[in-house]
Amino acid sequence: MFPNSSILGHPPFIPKPQSGNNIFSQLPLNNPPALISQQQLIEADYNFRNSNFHRIPLNAVPRFPTIPSHDWIPGTSTSHVVHTVQAISQGRKRRGDEYGPSDLKRQRFHSPSPCLGVVTPASSPAAARKAAVPLRNTALSPLTPKPGGCVPPLRSEPRSSVTNRLLPPAQDKLSQQVLELFQVCQQQNDDLEKKELCRAQLQWEIQRLIPHSRVYLAGSSLNGFGSRSSDADLCLVVQEGPMNQRTDAVYILSLVQKLFYRLTYIERPQLIRAKVPILKFRDKVSGVEFDLNVNNVVGIRNTFLLRTYAYIENRVRPIILVVKKWARHHGINDASRGTLSSYSLVLMVLHYLQTLPEPVIPCLQREYPECFNPSMDIHLVPEGPRNIPPYTSKNESTLGDLFLGFLKYYATVFNWEKYMISVREAKALPRPNSKEWKQKYICVEEPFERSNTARAVHEKVKFDAIKAEFLESWRILQLKKDLNFILPLRATLQKR
């Protein structure tokens, strides 16, 4: 969908470099983050701009892979999208035909052009402007799914038209309420576009400091379950293979944080040292809150697994959105406060839909293992599910019935003490004997890493509160058949 989307195109890494040519040899990782000076950042940027990974002069070979000619054509109406911060960083006065970062940031969302420009890192502002090209008709693009694939292509028609074509009919009041809530609160095309534009600019900025890195959009912004108020998750991929999250990832995020302090359109960059450390910040132009992690590539893999579940059956997205809104309203959708994360809630809904007597959705990892191989190269992950066909379910339950059944399943049916929730196997599995599982109140298996995504629920009082909300909401809803009694629709629609 987006011309410069990091989830499309070339792999984020060059062939394995020779000894001493990786990113960590260029950055002083042995130094404590607090000791990194402004001069070191400037030197890293200078070294990057004057040589590539193979120490070949930049005028001899291109620094970045060439864009395939069958995907792009030259254009002249979108040059203002390319960000020419380099002219300013070199200390010379801007000429009249060049733009500063704040000028360009303000103009990004007021372009008269119907097309988006490609933000391609270049060795000079002039070269960067020449690289800005609109996306042409990609009907024959190798990245476009073949007819019959259930997942909308990332370069395709606007998301709104795809969504409207897939919405299920509403046959009763409760189903109609679920559907209306989904239609108003679902993430819109322009919401995603704003996130993608910020991601593209940040990738350009970060690549000047960390060569050959890539910034991926992940999470609810891309998996089909986002709402208009959803934050955005970004994954900075700087190397192949795993990374020490307690040391290397924290250090790299501290470097990026220093970089963000210099960007006028980024505010409140805050480093959170968690099991997976993140850099939280806000884009002033779009108003979107972002969470940036380093090399947590499992988030990219599960984004496209969930994206396939989102579109394989047209009742999945409305049900999950209303569950997330309901859980947020009742205070049980906040992992930082010891309750359920949105990711855990999504997996709980998918598990319920998989385990009905007549399943609403299949088990994708079991039926299409080659499409969701956990060892697949990360740049191939978006293409994995492109030809998976829609699922034809024999289950004809309405949206209202499915939402009511979801509440009942976790209120009265599921055995929390003995089993864990598994979307990977499409069934409830006995809890493993390891400490990670036995000492937790709720166990939800991560489909790729097989860790517990609900480990934040570690207090019995919080667990009891979660169970109580499921039970009480189910009792009320089965009597009233009106969503307003457990989720005030007017207030929810205003928040979106």
N, C-alpha and C positions, 0 to 999 in steps of 0.2 A: 504493500500500500504506500509506503513511504520510500522515496527514492534513495535516501541515505541511511535507511534502517540498518543498524549494525547486525541484525539477525539475518541479513541477506548478503549475497555476494561472496567475497573472497574469505578464506579462513583468516582468523585474526593473527596467525603466527607465520613467520617465514620458516623455511626449513631449519632444523635444529642447528644453532650456531656453533662455531668453534669455541674452544675453551676461552673463558674470559669475555665472551661476547653476549652474555645474557643481561637482562635488565638489572640484576642485582650487582653485577660488576660495575655498572655505571652509576649506581647510587650507593652512598655510604651506609649500608644497612647495619654495619657493626656499631655505628654511632647511635647514641640515644636520640630519639626524635626531638627532644627538647633542645639538643645542641645543634640542630640543623640551622644554618644561618641563611640569610637572604642571599649572601654571596654564593653559597653552594647551589641554591636554586637557579641563580643566574648562570652559573658555570654549567650546570646540567643542561639548561636550555640552550646555551651557546654551543656546547659540544654536540647536542642533538641537531641543531640547525646547520652545522658545518660538516657533518659526516653521518653515514648511516651505519647499520649494524656491522657491515663488513669493512668499514673504514674506507669506503670508496667515495671520491668527491661527488657531491650531489649533482654536479652538472654532467656526470658521466652516465648515471643510471637513475631512473625514477625512484623516489623513496618508497612509494606505495604501489601496490598492484594496479595494473591498468584496468579501467572499466570496460567490460565487454561491449563491443560496438553494436551488438544486436539489442542491447537494452537501452541505450541512450542515444540521443541526437542533440546536436548543438542548439543552444537557445540564447536569446538576448534579453529576455524580460525578467530574469530572476537573479541578476548579478548581485543585487543588494542583500541577498540572503547569506552570501559568503562573508565570513567574518575576518577582517584584516587587522587583527590585533598586533600582528608582527610589526607593522609599521610603527606603532606606538612603542612597542617594547624595545626597538632599536634606538630610541632616543631622538629621533628626528621629527620635525614638525610634519603633521599630516597635510597632504596636498588636498585641494578642493574636491578631487574625485575619489578620495578614500574615506572610509568610514571607521569610526571608533566603535568599541564594543557596545557602549550604551546606545549610540545612534542606531546601530544595526539591530540591537535587541528590541528597540522600540518599533522598528519598521517591520519586524518579522511577521506580525499579525495584521498588518495593514497593506499588504501587497495587493496591487490591482491584478496581478497575474493569477490565473486559475491553477497554475502548476507550482510545484515546489522545486527549489533548487537543490542540487547535490552539494553537500558540504564536504569537499575533498581536501585533506591537508595538502598544502602546496608550499613550495620554497619561497614564494613571494606573493604579495597581495595581488599583483597583476595576473600571475599564474593561477591563483585561486579563483579570481573572477572568471577567467576563461574556462575553468572547470565546472562552473555552475550551468547545469543543463536540466531541462524538464524531462519528465518521464513520458515516453511515448506509449502507444498502444502495445501492451505486453501480452497480447493474446497468444503469441507464439513463444513467449519467454519460457525457458526450461524450468523456471521457478514457479510457474503458474500451474496449479493443480489441474489434472485432467478432468474432463466432465465426469461427474458422478462422485467426486470426493466431497465429504461432508464439511470439511474445514474450509472456510473462506480464505482465498489466497491473500497474502499480505500485501500484494500489489493488485488491487482489483477495484471494483465499484465501491462507492461509499458504504461504510458499515451500516448506516441507517437503512439503506434499501435491502441489504442482506438480512438484517434483523427483522424488518417488517415482513419479509417473505416467509420467515421461519416461525413466526409466532403462532402458538396453538389457539384454537377457538375457546372461548369461555362459555360454559353451559349453565352456570349457576352463579349466585351472588358472590360467594367466597372466591371462586375461580376468577370472576371478573375483577374483584379487588386485587388479587395477586397480579393479574395481568396489567391492570392500570398502574399499579405501583412499579412494576418492572419497566413499563413503557416510559414513565416519567423519570425514573431514577437511574436507568442504565446509562453507562458511559456513552457519550455521543462522539461522533467523528471528530469534531473540533476539539473536544477534551483530549483525545488521544494525540491529535496533531500537535497541540501545544506541548505535551510531554515529549513527543518525538523531536520537536524542534530544539527544545532545551537539551535533550540528550545528545543531539548531533553537535551542537555548539560545544558542550562540555567535552565530548570526545576530541574535538579539534584542539581544545585547550590542553587536555591531559596528554595527548599524543606529542605535543611539543616538549613535555617534561619526561614522559615515559614512552619511548619509541615502540611502535608496533602493538601497543595496547589497544583494547577495544572496550567500548562501553555498550552494554546490552540492556534494553528495556525488558523487564520481567514482571512477574507477579500479576495482580489483578488487572493492571493496565492493559495487558496483552492476552490474558488467558480466557477472556470472555465473561468474567464475573465481576468486573469493576462497575462502580457507580460513579455518578458525577462528582461526588465528594471524595473519591478514593485518592489516597496518596500514590506516589509512584516509586517502584523499586528499580534500582540500577545495579548492574553487576559489572565491575571493572575487571577484565581478564588481562593479566599481564604475563602469564607464562602457562606452559602446558603442565598438567599434573597438579597435585594438591599443594597447598601452601600452609605454613604454620600460621594459624589465625591469631595466636597470642603474641607473636613477635613480628614476623614479616608483614602480615596484613595490617596490623596496627601502625607500623612504621610508614608503610606506603600511604595509608589514609592520613597520617599526620602531614606528609608532604603535600597531598592533594588539598588538605585543609588550608595549608599556608598559601597554596595557589588560589583557592577560593576567596581568601581574604582580599586578594587583589582584584577580583572581578566585581564590577559595580552592580551587576544584576543578580548576584547571589548574596543572600543575607543569612545570618545566624548559622554558619557551619559549626556543628557540634559533634565531636568524636565520642561515640558511645562504646565503651570497652565491654563487650558481652562475649558469649561463646563464639558468635560470629559478629565481630565488631563492625559497626556501621558509622558512616558519616551522614548526619542529618543536616539538611539545609532547605532553604526556600528559594524558589525562583520568583523574583519580584514582579516580573512581567505577567506571567500566567497565574501567579498566586499558588502554584502547586508545591506541596511539601514532598521532598525526595529523601529516600534512604539509599545510600551507596555502600555496597560491600565490595570486597576484593576476592576474586577467584572462588566465590561460592557458586560454582557452576551447576550444582544440583538444582538451584533455583531456576536456571534456564531450562533444564530438562523437564522439571515438573510443570513449568509454564506451558509447554507444548503438549504434555500429556493432558493437563486440565483443559487446554484449549480444544483438544479433540473431543473430550467428554462434553464440553459446553455446546458443541455444534452437532454432535452425532444424533441427538434427539431433541426435538424442539421444546420439551417441557423442562429441561435441565436448568437453563439459565434463569427463568422466572422463579423457580422454586428456590434456588440457591440465593438469589438476591433477597427474597423476602425472609429467608432464614437469617441471613446476615443482618438485615434491618431489625428483625425481631430480637436477635441476640444482643445487638448493640443497645436497643431500647431498654432491655432488662438487665444490662450491666454484666453480661457474661461473655463478652467478646473483646477481651483486652488481656493479652498474655502478660503485659507488664504489671498487671494487678492480680495475677494468679488465676485468671480464667482462660477461656479458649481463644486461640488465635483464629483469624479468618481462614487460614489454610486448614487448620484442623476441622473447622466447621464445614468447609467445602468437602473434605474427605469423608466426613460423617454423612453428609447428604448423599454423596456418590455411593458409599457403601450401602446405605439404605435402599437406594434405587436399584442396586445390583442384586440385593438379596431378597427381593419380593418374590412370591411364588411365580409370578410372571414378571421377569425383570424388565425394567424400563430401559436400562443400558447394559451393554456387555462388559466383560473384563478385557480391556484393551491390551494390557501387557501379556495376557495369556493367549489371546487370539491373534495379535500382531506383534510378536516378540521382536521381529527384525526392525520394526518402526520405532521401538522404544528401548533399544539396547543401551544399558547404562554405561557401556564403554564406547559408544559412538562418539566420533570427533564432534566437538561442540558446534563447529560451524555447519555441520550436517543436520543437527537436531531439528531446525525448522522445516526441513524437507521430509523428515521421517514420516509424518502422518498425512502427507498431502493427497494420497490416493485412497484413503480409507473411506469406504462408502457409508452412507447414513444407515443407522440401525432401525430395522422395522420391528417394533415391539408389539407383542400380543396384548400387552397391558393397556387398557383404554381408560384408566383412571383420570379424573379431571385434576387440574392444578390444585383445587381446593382439597380434594380427597388425598392427594399426595402430601400436601403440607400437613394435614391433620394426621396422616399415617406416620410421617416423620416424627412428629411430637410424641405420638403414642409409642413408637418403637423404642425410643430412648428413655421414655418415662416408665414403661411397664414390661418391655420385652427383653431388651439387651441386658446381658449379665456383665456388669462393669467389673466385678471382682475376678472373674475367671477368664475373660476373653479380651482380646485386642481387636481393633477395627482394622481390616486390611482391604484396601482397594486393589492392591496387587493380586490378591487371590480371590477377591469378590466373595469373601466370607469372614465370619468371626473366627479367629485363630486362638488357640490356647496361649496364654501369656508365657513368654520365655522365662527362664529361671534367673536371668541376670538381674543385677541390682537396678538397672535403668528401668526395667519393667515391673518388677515385683513391688517396688516401693512407691509407685505412682498410682493415683486414683483413677486416672483416665489414660488409656493407651490407644494411640492412633498411629499406625505404622506409616512412615514416610515411604512412598512407593519405590524409590531408588536406593536411598541410603539405609532404609529399614530401621531408622531410629524412631524415637517417640516424639511426634510433633506436639503432643499435649503435655509435655513434661513440666510446663509452667504451672499446671494445676497440682500443686504439691501440698496444699493445706486442706484438711478435711472440711473445714467450714466453707471453703469456696466450692469444693466438690458437692457438698450437700445443697448449697445455694443453686448450683447448676441443675442438679436433679429436681429440685423443687420447682424451678421455673419451667422445666419441661412438663412436669406433672400438672401444675396449675394451669398452664396455657392449654394443654390438651383437654383438660376437664371443661374449661370455659368455652373453648372453640367448638367442641363437639355438641354443646348445648345451644350456643348462640348462632353458630355458622356465620359469624360476622367478624372480620379481621379487626375492626375498630376496638373490640373488647380486649384484645391483647397487644395491639399495635396501633396507636392513634394515627390514622392515615393523613389527616390534614397537616399535622406537625411534621410527620415523616417526609411528606412531599415537599414541604418548604425547605427542609434540610438537604434533600436529594442525596 
